[in-house]
Amino acid sequence: MISSGTFEEEISSVCMDAKKLGPGLRDAISWLPQEVLGDILSLLPTKLAASTSVLSKKWRNVFALVDNLDLDDSVFLRPEEGKLRREEIRESFRSFVDRTLALQRGYPIKKLSLDYCIFEDSEMASMSRWICNVVERGVLEVDLSIWTNFQLYLPSELFTSKTLVKLTLGTEIGLGKIPGDVSLPALKSLFINTIFFTYGDLCGVLLPGCPVLEELSVRHVEEGKPFCISSRSIKKLSVYYDFEADLSYLGGMSFDAPNLVSLDYRDYALDEYPQVNLESLVEAKLDIHYSKSNKRPDLTGLITGMSNIETLHLSPASADVISRCVKHGLPLPMFNNLASLSFGSKNQRGWKLLPCLLKQSPKLETLIIQDLNGYTGDATIPLFKVKMLHVLGYGGTAQELQHLKSFLVGSECLELVRVEIPECVEVDNGKLLQTLGDLMAVVGAAASKCKAEVAD
């Protein structure tokens, strides 16, 4: 971040401060090898690192070794600055970036972070020139946080980089047509934050051009969906949609990722999930919310496509919406590999889902539950072969203790019951001992070999 002054003013100020240092300290730093000095400068804000280039010819050479550029003009949007002053500062920023890249004279670079606001075509041209510069220098990581009212056109060179390993694109912008010859043979991580692609460009053009992509994150805080996420290489996928508009016209969404291992999915329940190919999935976190605009969602494809998982985390919202779907005919598949289930619910409808899941999970050994105080089940929940019961957010109330008893009745395979008291609940040692004593009594009645633990 920079101050309200121009870059020239700030660099001058930094140089004056450097001259105030004692000669011994300046000499001690100067005697370090240039490669070490380059590493040190790479850890500093780019504007501060660049200011050292005017100290001497040696320091100009050292700055050329800086391989991490963090360029941020977001401070220019401060409302107290007049229009003329803002334009002057923005021009100063562009000049600074151009001089910075020129000083580095084509040396290799690891990372470019660019936070930039574009108000006119000339600024988009500057951005493209900077990106092309680092691509030519073999950049490994590019993080673009761009704001503009225009459609954003990124240079084609970015999509044909042979060295790029990690790419982050954001935020809240419409991306122009992606070149059809995307080729990113080294890209392993792709993070997309509220980017509106031309229809089909994400899954039809960009992802097919990333043959070794392992991690994909798609986030939208405004309306917009890819409709299909398809990649044979990704192993970790995060999909986050945080808007509740009229979902009826969006239809469904598909996941075609046969080598995916980990899925983190937050969304409002859609009409359908017509294609779900997740045959290698090991762990899934679902935070699916019910939408009044889509009163009869169909999660059949999604739930069936996840039936091979070993670890499942269901939020209270997910428990509610899946239970709604079961009521309307969703057949729960057998989860033959499920070993660990995290579950919570804030209403009776959600809690009714738990015994159904337990019945369909013959190998389940670990059950983690939360919101026990809101449990409204009216029957004993059989834990079958569950060996560990972990209760989160336990407040030690009489109601929670009674609910816990309903979980433990007939649970002969239990080996450990662990209750965790949240930090926000104030407890003294006496209450901890009382809670442990109550728990031991309940556990002892349920299974003679079972141990009990209380953690705060």
Order of alpha helices (4+ residues) and beta strands (2+ residues): alpha-alpha-alpha-alpha-alpha-beta-alpha-beta-alpha-beta-beta-beta-beta-beta-beta-beta-beta-beta-beta-alpha-beta-alpha-beta-alpha-alpha-beta-beta-alpha-beta-alpha-beta
